[in-house]
């Protein structure tokens, strides 16, 4: 991006922000419009009122803060862009989000989440233009990941913002959980911030627009990318390892769930495979959410074995191109006994499962969150307090599977050092979510830089060299 092109982009951003502000100020809510009565006096009064200038209430204070911050960033960016190269400008963009992100904390948790998804969907997030440190690149399932840091399922439940999220610099993004039929999920409020502890309790319950809507979105994105590849003048790679994935330069995972009222869980997952697997670089069977009644029972040895067999069969019976079917993973809970973990490991090895995600949220309340008044809320806890519990389960599973199955470490990651500990404990890839809600987009390049420093500090030339290092 040249300086002139960047400056033009900022002028457009400023213009759009100002236009939105004008529209906001000029549109009066319907409740302030006058209505005429049948009497003559009332009619005259209504006419006079209509002729007089309407009193428009000011926009909400929180809205003014967000709009003002956007305009300030646009003006500041426009002033900065003429003196900065692309790398510095990109770094400034990510750094500037630290000014905006605290404003989201003023909003209702679920509304803030929806606003963040919309922002990513419409390009109102920074786009990473700088290459990742070479030490972070790795190959998993025959595909190259630019870095091992991914966004966990739950943020973009309906695949609205895949391109924007991958553009922020994640190595992979997982959408979902997606259910066969649309469902509202559990009653609101259902997301609670434990700000002091960097944690969140949610009991969303697989709120989803359903596989048909998600399939349409992913299909449109897939078609757009194919058209861009066809029109590109860059010759295709001759490498046997696929560069990027089906959603663009990053890898796309699709997390599948079951409907709350469904009596046949396997049929729900099979339906998800048939509809969405063609758009996925990997698939996830989510059987560990604590917010869908009876779901975690599917982690039992017999139930899991029967379920995985049916889903694998559904995937394998479909027609696939040379790169073959997408890998199939299972996401498990952190609240499992030693016997539960042994059973899951045995099934994973016997059926040659492609991977496990460790872990989902916890129904426990690790201290000191157990003293927080919000700790009594029903739901799964995520964030920093989940780190130790989920990492211990990760270590157990790495030993039980003898390092033969790729593991994705998820739970409590908020720094590069956290990601590094997950990798040394057996994770090939790492996911985060709650830390992004608290830290905003600026967290992504910071975690990648810190992880690269950790690897180089300890003499590792790649992520893959460090996987399971604590056991050697």
Secondary structure, 3 states (H helix, E strand, C coil): CCHHHHHHHHHHHHHHHHHHHHHHHHCCCHHHCCCCCCCHHHHHHHHHHHHCCCCCCCCCHHHHHHHHHHHHHHHHHHHHHCCCCHHHHHHHHHHHHHHHHHHHCCCCHHHHHHHHHHHHHCCCCCCCCCCCCHHHCEEECCEEECCCEEECCCCCCCCCCHHHHHHCCCCEEEEEEECCCCECCCCCCCEEEEHHHCEEEECCCCCECCHHHHHHHHHHHHHHHHHHHHHCCCCCCCCCCEECECCECCEEEEEECCCCCCCCHHHHHHHHHHHHHHHCCEEEEECCCCCCCCHHHHHCHHHHHHHHHHHHHHHHCCCCCCCCCCEEEEEECCCCCHHHHHHHHHHHHHCCCCEEEECCCECCCCCCHHHCHHHHCCCEEEEHHHHHHHHHHHHHHHHHCCCCCEEEEECCCCCHHHHHHHHHCCCCEEEECHHHHHHCCHHHHHHHHHHHHHHHHCCCCCHHHHCCHHHC
